[in-house]
Amino acid sequence: MRAFSIFSIFTLAQQLVAATSANEPEQSLPEQLFLDLHVQEVITNTSGMEVVEPWASMYVQAINERRFGDAVWARYHIGGDVEDGIIDGTNQTVLEIIEEDAREYRVNEPDHYATALAFYTQTSTTDTHAEVLNLIKRIGDEDISRIEKRKTYGISCSRNYLANSNGCLQLIEHMSQSKAYIGNRRAIYSWGSCYLRVGPYHGSGTDFNYWTAHAVAKLIEDECAYVPPCCNYKKTSGYSPKNGGHRKICLSSKRSGCS
């Protein structure tokens, strides 16, 4: 992945000043579900995942210009893991991953999804990825009344989005264990192919601190690491489901989603 150039950082900083109004804190998210990276953290590459050009600049500029379909498209390319339209390790296109995340959010985060739908109606007429917002709207119109929300506690393991366990162990060793609360941040920490993410923020009642996130990540690694048939080393993918007491916590190779 390419590092930021001095010019890119300067350009992004100018865009941040334009994008941040006096009434909007720099640390607010543009929208919690699909635009879940703080603009300032994209500029400084401190979002919990490494970001690459030109997608980092495109993400900031699209948000600044209110081209929200373009911003979502840039968000799903920003990690540099898309090659020939396919996201690395998934055999899925970018639109397929967006659709997968959208259905997960639609079921587990209905209030945030409704907010996102209203937010995206304000996109600029110069937006070049209307198909992305149309997809999000279509899923918002689907009937999900028969789909039950997961209410269980504990750890669930997955065979999708497998991350190298060595990377997850390094993540667990090096991430913050502060008692500070996470707030509306979604990407907590990453190491190699391993990403620790949390679900959307619903206020302090369901929030937790970095120490808790670290403890849950360790539980996921302990319970879910295994050697798949394809490999001779361990891989990890798992999550702690959202419930009435806390947000969802995900440890895997996936750079988006988690609700």
PyMOL commands that set and color helices and strands:
alter all, ss='L'
color gray80, all
select helices_A, chain A and resi 6-19+39-44+55-64+68-75+94-108+110-120+130-140+165-174+204-206+210-224
alter helices_A, ss='H'
color red, helices_A
select strands_A, chain A and resi 82-83+86-87+92-93+156-157+163-164+187-191+194-198+235-236+238-240+249-252
alter strands_A, ss='S'
color yellow, strands_A
deselect
rebuild
show_as cartoon
